[in-house]
């Protein structure tokens, strides 16, 4: 009997059912290997990862590549049920040599067995399917973008996302797609928010009367009008809610949807190389802003306008004139400087990262909260907070050398273990969520069996949909509980970690200030500067963890539930 590892992939869970996708790929793989006496003993299935990601950036695919290196891996060959979901573009040519190197056959249905590395026809077939996979993804992108453009321009349809400040969502009838309408999905449109729409009108009026971004933000804050983050606090817990920023004023003045038209394609997603020296790592998605001539406007107003198009055009012309004038008057920017504590130092009052700046030829760090946010009584923040780098570094290096010195290892271990806390509540929540997911899986299997046995399809699908909703809720609870659970390290793990960091102490003390920044990052440093008390608090969290949690901005598409 030949032992096989199964490899597969499906995209995001909101587009397809991962369990269904896994089952049909697994069925196809078994149909290929079982006649030859094969049996699947291990699975590596990625859910929610794009096919454009190379194998080394997909968790399960990367685990499979790592398992190939293990002579005691537990399987003799690998089978793929759907190569077009697993390989994309040139990924086959970048991945298959590893299977050949470690002597692990790769079976695919299109070949009818194992790929022969010396067979040119096999190599050609795999390359063709990789190209077809890339072409399929590109065609889907083109179809979706073209459809969304026509829906926005011709129908004026609201295409999702968070309503702009000043509007709220209102139902606009059943979904035109019969299948989605049967699932209870509805269309939505924008309607003025009585608590905030008048604020938008005031912002446009004051700007046309000559007020600047900061002056408008300061007047609104002084009048006690909540900023957008405070107005919708549930979706903005990560943002400052004490005062309005000039950035929010600028964003409101630049939003054409206040004219009553639906506007789409203001932003785009660009795929840029993750590493220009290693193209096999693939691309990363980067958001960018499109120019106004690329925006897609609805042919007619589709929701109640807060301002007229003439007002918006006057504001746009004024903003462009100011931008051009500032560009002409802007002095050349100084050359970039090195900061040893870049991104690691924060203000104790507002908890924002402090900016690096050079004064008198020496690096400083400053917090200019009031340069972005309006003054307010809730947060007594000085105009500017400054601290010199040369004042902090000697004391910081001395603290590191003392804390991570071999003679202090026992004390450091005790302190690190003491600060980890107990994960009992999170562990309980994780266990309960996992039990719910398991129970839901069993119920779905039973309902599908009843459906196959001749049960009423409508009733069976209602059961399945309800159970899938319960499963999705439990999965969200599992993610939240997993994110809340602290990573409790053993004494051996901490001993190894601190020993590794201890070996860096000598390098840190001998390094020049401009070369210390990556070393400080390895120590996991965070510095909190309290200039009122003339105190800098240093925290070190050297352990590197990865967590999954809900989006801090909340659900951006509540209408799609």
N, C-alpha and C positions, 0 to 999 in steps of 0.2 A: 504494500500500500504506500502510495506517495502522499506525504503530508504537505498541504498547501496553506499559504497565508493569502487571505482575500484582501484586495485593495480596491477602494471605491471612493466616491465623492458625490455630494449633492450641494446645491447652492443654498441660499438663505432659507430659513424655515418659513418666512411669510410668503414665499413663492411656491414651495412644494413641501409635501410631507416627507421628512427625512426617513421615517420608518418605511414608508412605501417605496421610496427610491432605493433604499438599502435592500429591501426584500427582492425587488425585481432584478437588481444587479447581481445579488447573491444567487438568485435562481438561475440566471444566465451563466454564471460562473460554474455552478454545480453541474449544469447540463453539459458543460464542456469537459470537466475533469472526471466525473463519476464513471462514464463508460470506460475510462482508462484505469479505473481502480483508485482514483484520487479522493481525498477527504480534506475538507477545510478544518484546520485546527486553530487558526488565529485570524483575527479580523483587524484591519486598519482602515476605518471609514471616517472621512472628514465631512462634517455637516456645517454648512454656513460659510464655506470658504470658496472664493472665486477660482475657476479653473485657470485664470491668468496667473495666479500665484505659483511660483515654482515649488517643487516638492519639498525643498528644505525649509520653506516658509509655511507649509501646512502641517499642523501638529502631528496627525496620524501618519501622513506620508513621510515626514521627517523621522518619526519613530521607526517606520519600516526600514528606511535607509540605514538607520543606526543598528537595527537588528541584523541587517545583512553582515555586519562586521563581526557578529558574535558567532563563533563556531558551534555553540550550543544553542542556537536560535530556536530550535523546536520545530522547524518546518524545512522542507526540502526544495520547494518551489513557490512561486507567487502566481496567482491568477487574478485577472482583471475582467470584470463583467462587462464594462462599457468603456473602452479606451478613449472615446471622445470626451467623456466626462473627466477622465483622469489625466490625459496628456493634452497639452495645448501648445500650438506653435512648434518651437524647437525643443520642447521639454523632453521628448523621447530621446533625441540625440544627446542631451545633457545627462540623462538619467540611466539609460540602458547600459552604458559601459560599466557602471557600478555592479549591475547584476552579473555581467560577464566576468568582471574581475573577481568577484566572490563566488563564482560558480553556482549561481542560483538561477535556474530557468524561469523565464517569464512567459506565461501562457495568456493568450488573448483569443477571443472567439473568431475574429476575422482571419486568423492564420489557421485555426482549427487545432491548435496545440501550442507547443513552445516555439518562441521566436528563435530562428537560427541566426546567430551573429554573422555567419559567413555567407548567408543567402541574400543577394542583392534585392531580390524580389520582396523578401520580408521587410528589409529596411525601407524600400520604396513605399510599401503599403503603409507602414507606420508613419512615415513622413507625410504621406498624403492625408491620413486621418488626423494628424496634428494640425495640418493646414486647414482641413475641413472644420475642425473644432474652433480654430481661431476665426474662420469665416462665419461660422454659425453665431458666435458671440458678437461679431461686428454687425451682422445682419439684424440681430435682436436689438442691439443698441440703436441702429438706424431706424428700425420700425417703431420702437418705443418713442424716440425723440421726435420723429415725424408725426406720430399720432398725437403726442402731447402738444406739439406746436399747432397742429390744426385744431385741437380741442380748445386751446387758449385763444387762438385768433378767430376762428369761425364761431365756436359755441360760447366762448368767454367762460369756460368751465373753471371752477376753483380746483386746482390740482394738488391740494394738500399743503402741508407745512403749517407753521405757526401763523395765526392771523396777525397782521401788523398791528402795532399799538394804535388804539383808537377804533378798532373793529373787533367783532366777535363773530362766531360761527352761527349760522341759522340753517335749518333744513330747507332744501330746494326740491323735494320730491324724490321718487324712487330712482334707483340707479338704472340707466338705459340698457345696461347689459342684463339680459334676462336671468342668467345664472347668478350674478351678483345680487340682483333684486330679490331672487328667491332666497338668498342667504340673509336678507334683511338689510343689505347695504343701501345707503341713501346718498343722494347728492347734497352738497352743501354750498352755501354762498356766504359772502361777507355782509354784515349789517353793522351800522354804527354802534359803538359801545357808549351808552349815555354817560358813563363815568369818566371817559377819556377822550371822546371824539372832539369835544370843545377845546381840549388842550392842544390837539394837533392844529386846529384852526388858529389858535392863539400863537403857536410857534411860527407858523407861516406869516401871520400878520406882523409879528414883532421883527422877524428877519427882514421883511420888505421895508419896515420903518427904520432900518439901519442898525439893529442890534446884532451883535455877533453871537457865535455859538455859546461861548462861556457866559456872556451877559444874560442870554435867555435862560440857560440852565440855572444861573444864580437867582434870577428873579422867580422862577418857578419853585425852586427849593425854598426861598425865603417866604413865599406865599403858602407853604405847607402842602403843595400838590405832590402826591406820591410819584416817584419815578417809575418807569416801566417795570423794573425789577421788583419794586415794592407793590405795584399794582397787581402783578401776577406772581406772587412770591412762591407759589407751589412749584412753578417751573423754573424759577431763578434762584434757588438757594445758594448757588455758587457765586452769585454776583452781589456787588455792594448795593445795599438798599437804603443807605442813609441820604444820598443826594443824587441829583441828576448829573450825568457827565456830558461834556460837550460832544462826545462821540455819539450818544443817543440822539441829541438834537440834530447833528449832521445826518445821521441815518434816516431820521424822519423827513428831513427836507429833501433827501435824495430819493424817496420812495414814490414812484409814479402811481401806485395803486390807490392813493388818496384822491385821484381824479375820477374814480368810479370805473376805470378800465381794469381788466385783469391783465397783468404783465408777467410774462414768463421768460426764462432764459437770461436772467440777470447774472447768474453765476454759471460756471462750467467746471467740469472735472477734467484735469489733465493728468495723464500718466507719465511720470518722469522716472528715469532710472534710479533705483535705490543706491547703486554704487556704479559710477561710470567706469571703474576699473575691473568690475566683475558683473558683466551683463547677465550672467546666469541667475543672479539674485532677483531678477525681474524688476517690476516697476512699483511705485507707490502712487496713490491717488492724491492729487493736490488741487484744492479749490482755487479758482481764480475768478475775477470779475470781468464780465464782458462789457464792451463799450456800448453806449446807448443805441447806436445804430444796429446792434445785434439783438436788441430786446424784441420780444414778440408781444404786440399789443392786441387786445381784443378789438374787433371791428367796431364795436359800440360799447357804451357804458353798460355794465352788468350788475353793479351794486351802487348804492347811494353814495355819491361823491361827498367828500368833506371840503374839497377845494376845487376850483375850476381849473381847466387845462391852461388857461391864460395865466393864472396865478402860479402854477407849477413851472411854466416856461419862463416866467419872469424871475422866479427863484433860481432856476437852473442857470439862466444867463448871468445872474449876479454871482452865483457861486463859481462859475467858470471864469468870470472876470477876476474875482479875488484870487482864485488859484493861479491864474496866469501872472498876476501882479506879484504874488509871493514867490513864484518860481523865478521871475526876473530879478527880484531883489535879494534872493537867497544867496548867502555867501557860500563859497566852497566849503564842504564839510572837511573837518580835519581827518587825518589818517586814523585808522583803527588802532586801538590800544589793547594791551593784554591786561585782563583783570583776574587775579587769582581766585576771587570769590564770586565770579560771574554766575548768577542764577541761584546762589546759595544763601544770600543774605536778605533778610526781610525786616520790615518796619514793625515794631511792637504795637503801634497804635492801629494801623489799618491792615496789617498783615500782608501787604503787597510786596512783591519783590522790589528791591532798591536798584536804581539804575547806576551804572558805572559812568564816571565823568572824571576828566583830568583837570586839576586846578594847580597852577604854579608848577606844572611839570610832574605832578604826583597823582596817582590814582586815588579817587574818592568814590564814595557811594552816597547817593542821595535819594530821598523820597519826596516827590512833588505831587502829593495827593491833590492839592488844591489847583494844580495846573490842569487836571482832567475832570475833577468833580467840584461842584459848587460848594461854597462854605456852608456849614450847617452846625447847629448847636449840639446835635446828637453825637458828633465826632469832633472833639477839640483837637484839631491837627494843625501844627505850625505850618507856615507857608512852605518851608523847605527844611528837611532834616539832612544834615551832612555828617559823614564819619570818614576819617582817613584810613586807608588800607594799612599803612605802615604802623598804625596804632594797634591794629587787631592781630596781624600776622605773627609777631613774636610770641605773644601770649597764647595764641591758638596752637602754634607749633609746639610750644612747651607743654601745653595740656595733652596733645596727642602723644608726644614722646613719653610723658609720664603715665598716661592711661593705658597705652598699649605696650608698655615696656614689659619684658619677660618677668621682672620681679613683681609686677602688679597684675599678672595674668589671673590669679585666683580671685582677686578683688573685682576685676572687670567681669569675669565670668559670673560671679554672684550677682553683680549689679544688673547685667544683661538678662539673666534668668528671672530676676525679681521684677523687672519691668514688663515682662511678657504677659502677665495676668493669667486668667483662667478662661478657657474657651468653652466652658460648659453650656451656657445658654445658646451660643451659636451652634454647637455640636448637636444639641437637642433639636433645634430647628432644621438642621441639615438632615438628621435622621427621619424626622416627620415628613419632610418634603420628598425624600427618596422613597419612603413607603407609599406616599400618595402617587408618585409617578409609576411605581411598580404596579400598584393596584389598577391604575388607569390603563396601563398597557394590557393587563390581563382582561379587563372589561372590554377593551377595543377588540382584542382577539376573539372573545366570546361573541360579541355583536356581529363581527364579520362572519364567524362560523354560522350564526343564526341566519344572516343574510344569504349565505351560500345554500343553507338548508331550505330556503323558501319563505323566510319571514318577510313581512311587509317592508319594502325598500324605504318608504317614507319614514316609517317609525324607526327602523334600524338606523337610518342616517341621522335622525334626530338624536338617538342615543349616542352614536359615535361622535357627532359634533359637540354634544354637551360634555362628553368625557374628554375629548381633546381640549376643550376650553379649560376644564379642571386641571388637565395635565400641564397646559401652558402656564396657568397660574402657579402651579407647584414648581415648575421649572424656574419661574421668576423668583419665587421665594427661595429656591435652592441657590440661585446666583447671588441674591442679596445676603443670605446667611453665610455663604462661602466667602464673600467679600468681607463680612464683619468678623469672621473667625480669625483671630491672631495666629500667626505661625509660631508654634511652640518648638523651640529648638532644644535638642538634647545637649548635655554638657560636652559630649564628644564633638558635635557639630560646631558648637560655639568655640571650643578649644581650637579646632582646625581653622575656623574662620579668623579668630583673633590672631592666631599664629601667622596666617597669611598676611594679615594687615600689619602685624608687628614687623614683618620683614620689610615693609614699605617705609617704616619710620626713618631709617637712615637715609633713604633716597629723598624723603620729604625735607629733612633738615639740610641736606646738601644742595637741593634744587634752588634755582633762581625763582623769584616771585612769578614770572610769566610762565613757568613750567609746573607750578604747583596745582593749578586748577584741576586737571584730571585726577591727581592724587587725592585732593579733597573730595572729589566726587566718589572715588572708591571707598572712602571712609563713610560715605553717606551723611555728610555734614549738613546741618541747617543752623544758621545763626540768626537770632532774633535781637535786633538792636533797640534798646530803650534809652534814648538820649536824655530823657527827663531824669532817669535814675543813674545815667552814665554806666549802664550795665549791658553786656552782651551775653546772652544765653546760648550755649552750644549744645546741640543734640546730634548724636551719631547713631545711625541705623544702617550698619554695613550690610545686613542681609538683603539680598535682592529677591523680591517677591513679585509675582504677577497675579492680579486679581481681575475678576470679571464682575461688573456691576451695572446697574441701570444707568441710563443716560442722565447726567445731573440736570439737564434742562427739561426732563420729563417727557411725556408723550407728545411728539410734535404733530401727530396725525390722529387725534381722538376720534375723528369721523370715520376712520377705517377699522374700527374695532369690530 
